[in-house]
């Protein structure tokens, strides 16, 4: 998202402090942190604050006396407390407004670090309102400003094909089954591949032309109707969503958002996903697809998939949840406009 954001030129960032990379965006000034040597790595294990000396050195080059700054930290919770301490000890902390963009769901700190973390942030962005409510309910005092910033996709890449174009693409990809299911992720237990393969053994039948595509995994799976696609480049990934009828998202952990679910949704897939973390919100709490309330229950997946197949076929093999509104749903350009607004509002708060 940030690569697209920066390359678009429609962003308000002046400076990026980061490790040296392969690419610089025009119009942005970069301050690179120095590489950490072996001795410093050992020291950093015992001194958390020293881990970020490279960032602080770079910041010290940037910060001018009595000037005001918005600092946006993206999903690096361990940086917040040392950053706040550094700014408080060396500058006027009131001249800084820290925005923290959290890419998870669950509570980050449940110990003595909780209040210093909360007090070190001026505004926190959550991926879903569900995550915000989770935080608000957990802490007795939750004092920073907050906003919900859903993750986003490029609607020029992730979009639904009409039936004729879908058939052509299926032929090009050598996919011939009438009903195509897809699972796409890394092969980690929390992503639920083992569970969905168990489900597939129960729902697969030769009476229906059906196939399960496994994307993102490089291993043999010897099951009828299963085709392992392996890892594919990001620019090709939309094609596999576009030829699929159903997207299965059997996540077994508290997902912050589940961007692959949004991608599949926009490509027209009938989505069936776990009730975990922020997932229900991505599916509009059931308005955009089916939610498995008890994702560890195999029978619930089997019953829901069989019901969904019937609903799909009764609807002329069209996704009954899909509407034209999906075309702009979770769109990267909409996200950029909202982020620009949140940064502009931060400037009002710091002046």
C-alpha positions, 0 to 999 in steps of 0.5 A, a space after each residue: 500500500 505504501 509503495 503505491 501511495 508513495 509512487 502515486 505522488 499523492 502523499 504528504 510525506 517529506 522524509 522517510 527514515 529507514 534502512 537503505 533499500 533499492 529504490 527511492 521515491 522522487 520528492 521524498 528525502 531519505 535518511 538511512 540508518 546505519 547498519 548494526 555491527 556484531 558488538 552492537 547486536 549483542 548490546 541491543 539484546 540487553 538494552 532495548 533502547 539502543 536498538 534504535 540508535 540508528 533511527 534516533 541519529 537520523 531523526 536528530 539530523 532531521 529535527 529543527 529547533 521549535 519546528 513541528 513534526 508528524 511522525 508516522 510509525 507503521 506496525 513497529 510497536 517496539 519502537 514507540 516507547 523508546 521513540 517517545 522517551 527520546 523525543 521527551 528527553 531531547 526535544 519539546 514533546 509537544 512539537 511532535 504528533 505520533 501516528 501508529 498504524 497497527 497491522 494486527 488485531 489482538 492486544 499488543 501489551 498486557 504488562 507494565 509496557 501497556 501504559 507507556 505504549 499508550 501514552 507514547 501515541 497521539 493517534 492509533 490507526 486500527 485495521 478494523 473497528 473490531 480491533 478498536 473495540 477489543 482495545 477499548 474494552 481491554 484497557 480501563 484508560 485508552 487515551 489516544 485519538 483513534 481511527 479505522 484504516 482498512 487495508 486496501 487493494 489495487 482495483 485495477 488488478 483485482 476485479 471480476 471478469 465476466 463469464 466469457 472472459 472467465 472461461 477464456 482465462 480458465 482455458 489458458 490456465 488449463 483449469 477445466 472444472 465447473 466449480 473452482 475453489 481456491 486457498 491462498 496463503 503460506 503453509 503455516 498451521 494458523 492459516 488452516 491448510 491442514 483443516 481445509 484439506 480435511 474438509 475437502 476429503 468430505 466435500 469432494 465428489 466426482 458427481 460434481 466437476 470441482 477442483 481446489 487450487 492451492 496457491 502459495 505452497 510448494 509441496 505435493 498434495 495427493 488428494 482427488 480434485 486438488 491442484 497445487 499451483 505453488 507460489 506465483 508473482 503478485 501480478 499473476 495472482 489475480 488471475 487465480 482469483 478470477 477463475 475461481 468460484 469460491 475462496 476459502 479462508 480457514 484462518 485459525 488466528 486473530 487476523 488483523 484484516 486478511 488482505 487476500 480475502 479482500 482481493 478474492 472478494 473484489 475478483 468475484 469469489 464467493 468467500 467463506 471465512 473464519 470468524 477470527 479477528 477482523 475477518 467478519 468486518 472484511 466480509 461486512 459481518 456476513 453481507 459479503 460472504 459466509 462466516 464460519 462461527 466455529 472455524 475449528 469444527 470440520 463439520 461446520 465447514 462441510 455443511 456451509 460449503 455444501 449449502 453454498 454450492 447449492 446456493 451458487 448453482 441455484 443462482 446461475 453459477 453467479 455469486 449472490 453476494 457480489 454487487 457493483 459496490 465491490 469495485 470500489 470496496 477496499 480500494 487503494 485510492 480511497 485509502 490514500 485519500 483517507 490517509 491524506 485526510 488523517 495527516 491533514 487533521 493531525 496538522 490541525 492538532 499539532 498547531 
